[in-house]
Amino acid sequence: VAYEALYVVGPGFLVYSAVRRQAGPLERLAFGWAVGHALEIAAFALTAALGVRELFFAYPLTLVAAIAVLPRCPRPRADLTGAGSSWLVAAAAVVAMLAVAAALFPTNPLPWTVPRVTYFLDNVFQLSLAAEALHHWPLTNPTIAGEHLPYHTFVHMHMAAAAQTTGVALPVVVLRLVPIALVAAYALQMVVAGSRVGGTRSVGLVASMLVLFS
């Protein structure tokens, strides 16, 4: 949680706020979260490519220092509804996270908690790619020795960055933490998008639930 807040959500929120100065707090959080992922992945890739992975630890402070010299943002516009609606948005995100956990966790136990386990092929591949990003640069295809893999690797860089910074084992990051965080961000983004289209927060909540559970 601390890593997601300091290395992803926080930097993204600050940068999005600087670009979209009149956005409301929920919009800043939802889409700033996405911006934060892009910034984090770019910083991780740069430090890995330059062979200075240890400098990634200072990435949030560097970004905050750069943003501090920008002019102060004006007061954001009011949200579409009040605090009660904000609690409903939080509840929608929690429901989405619980649904993902109930679907994924029982069938994907952590390796050291069971005598043996057979993972779905995609899960094994995700772990392999995250390990590639964590230990090698440039990334190569873990199934073909020496074959470069220049595509579909951004999320695996995010996983590797989290493991590198926190020391949390990759299976925990890949099979537990990242799916939960991503579905929470997606739920918030759907609420904001639906609210912008429909004009009210209730439309956004319905849109988020329909997309996530239909």
C-alpha positions in Angstrom: 0.0 0.0 0.0 2.8 2.4 0.9 4.6 1.6 -2.4 1.4 2.2 -4.5 0.8 5.5 -2.7 4.4 6.8 -2.9 5.5 5.6 -6.2 2.3 5.4 -8.3 -0.7 7.2 -7.0 1.1 10.2 -5.4 3.3 11.2 -8.3 0.5 10.6 -10.8 -2.0 12.7 -8.7 0.5 15.6 -8.6 1.3 15.5 -12.3 -2.4 15.1 -13.4 -3.3 18.0 -11.0 -0.7 20.2 -12.7 -2.1 19.4 -16.1 -5.8 19.3 -15.3 -6.0 22.1 -12.8 -9.7 22.4 -12.7 -10.4 18.6 -12.3 -12.2 17.5 -9.1 -10.5 15.3 -6.5 -12.0 12.0 -7.7 -10.9 12.6 -11.3 -7.4 13.6 -10.1 -7.2 10.3 -8.1 -8.7 8.1 -10.8 -6.8 9.3 -13.8 -3.7 10.4 -11.8 -3.4 6.8 -10.8 -3.0 5.8 -14.5 -0.5 8.6 -15.1 1.4 7.4 -12.0 1.8 4.0 -13.6 3.2 5.5 -16.8 5.7 7.6 -14.8 6.7 4.8 -12.5 7.3 2.4 -15.4 9.3 5.0 -17.4 11.5 5.7 -14.3 12.1 2.0 -13.7 12.9 1.4 -17.4 15.3 4.3 -17.5 17.2 3.3 -14.4 17.4 -0.3 -15.4 18.6 0.6 -18.9 21.3 2.8 -17.5 22.4 0.2 -15.0 21.5 2.4 -12.0 18.5 0.5 -10.6 19.3 1.8 -7.1 18.5 5.3 -8.1 14.8 4.3 -8.7 14.4 4.5 -5.0 14.7 8.3 -5.2 12.2 8.6 -8.0 9.3 10.1 -6.0 11.4 12.7 -4.3 12.9 13.7 -7.7 9.5 14.1 -9.2 8.1 16.0 -6.2 11.0 18.4 -6.4 10.4 19.0 -10.1 6.7 19.7 -9.5 7.4 22.0 -6.6 8.7 24.7 -8.9 5.5 24.8 -10.9 2.9 27.5 -10.1 0.3 26.5 -7.4 -2.8 24.9 -8.8 -6.1 26.8 -8.4 -8.9 25.3 -6.3 -10.5 22.4 -8.2 -14.1 22.5 -9.2 -16.6 20.8 -6.9 -17.3 17.2 -7.3 -20.6 16.2 -8.9 -22.1 15.1 -5.5 -21.3 15.1 -1.8 -19.4 13.0 0.7 -22.1 10.2 0.7 -21.5 9.6 -3.0 -17.7 9.4 -2.3 -18.3 6.6 0.2 -20.3 4.8 -2.5 -17.4 5.1 -4.9 -15.1 3.6 -2.3 -17.6 0.8 -1.6 -17.7 0.0 -5.4 -13.9 -0.2 -5.5 -13.9 -2.5 -2.4 -16.6 -4.8 -3.9 -14.6 -5.0 -7.1 -11.4 -5.9 -5.2 -13.2 -8.6 -3.1 -14.7 -10.1 -6.3 -11.3 -10.4 -7.9 -9.8 -11.8 -4.7 -12.6 -14.4 -4.4 -12.1 -15.4 -8.1 -8.3 -15.5 -8.2 -6.8 -16.3 -4.8 -8.3 -19.7 -4.0 -7.2 -21.1 -7.4 -3.7 -19.5 -7.2 -2.2 -20.2 -3.8 1.2 -18.8 -3.1 3.9 -21.4 -3.9 5.2 -21.9 -0.3 1.7 -22.4 1.2 0.9 -25.7 -0.5 2.8 -29.0 -1.1 2.3 -28.5 -4.9 0.4 -26.4 -7.3 -0.3 -26.2 -11.0 -0.8 -22.6 -12.2 -2.6 -21.5 -15.3 0.0 -21.0 -18.1 -0.6 -17.3 -18.3 0.2 -16.9 -14.6 3.5 -18.7 -14.9 4.3 -16.5 -17.9 3.5 -13.3 -16.0 5.8 -14.4 -13.2 8.5 -15.2 -15.7 8.3 -11.8 -17.4 8.2 -9.9 -14.1 11.3 -11.8 -13.0 13.0 -10.9 -16.3 12.3 -7.2 -15.7 13.6 -7.5 -12.2 16.8 -9.3 -13.0 17.7 -8.6 -16.6 17.9 -5.7 -19.1 16.9 -5.6 -21.9 14.1 -8.0 -21.3 14.2 -11.3 -23.1 11.6 -14.0 -23.7 11.8 -16.4 -20.8 10.7 -19.3 -23.0 13.3 -18.7 -25.7 16.9 -18.0 -24.6 18.4 -14.9 -26.1 15.2 -13.7 -27.8 14.3 -10.1 -27.0 10.8 -9.3 -25.9 10.1 -5.6 -26.8 6.3 -5.7 -26.3 3.6 -6.3 -23.7 6.0 -5.7 -20.9 4.8 -2.5 -19.1 2.8 -4.1 -16.4 5.7 -6.5 -15.8 8.0 -3.6 -15.2 5.5 -2.3 -12.7 5.5 -5.6 -10.9 9.3 -5.7 -11.0 9.6 -2.1 -9.7 7.3 -3.0 -6.7 9.3 -6.1 -5.9 12.7 -4.3 -6.3 11.7 -1.4 -4.0 9.8 -3.2 -1.3 11.5 -6.6 -1.2 8.1 -8.3 -1.4 8.4 -11.7 -3.3 7.3 -11.6 -6.9 4.5 -14.3 -6.4 2.9 -12.0 -3.8 3.2 -9.0 -6.1 2.0 -10.8 -9.3 -0.7 -13.1 -7.8 -2.1 -10.9 -5.0 -1.2 -7.2 -4.9 -1.1 -6.0 -8.5 -4.5 -7.5 -9.5 -6.2 -5.9 -6.5 -4.6 -2.5 -7.1 -5.4 -2.5 -10.8 -9.1 -3.4 -10.3 -9.4 -0.7 -7.7 -8.0 1.9 -10.1 -10.2 0.7 -12.9 -13.3 0.9 -10.8 -12.6 4.5 -9.9 -11.9 5.4 -13.5 -15.2 3.8 -14.7 -17.0 5.9 -12.1 -15.4 9.1 -13.3 -16.0 8.3 -17.0 -19.6 7.3 -16.4 -20.2 10.4 -14.3 -18.8 12.7 -17.1 -21.0 11.0 -19.7 -24.1 10.8 -17.6 -23.7 14.0 -15.7 -24.2 12.5 -12.2 -22.2 10.3 -9.9 -25.0 7.7 -9.7 -24.6 7.1 -13.4 -20.9 6.6 -12.9 -21.5 4.1 -10.1 -23.9 2.1 -12.2 -21.6 2.1 -15.2 -18.7 0.9 -13.1 -20.7 -2.0 -11.6 -22.1 -3.0 -15.0 -18.7 -3.1 -16.7 -17.1 -5.0 -13.8 -19.8 -7.5 -13.1 -21.7 -8.0 -16.4 
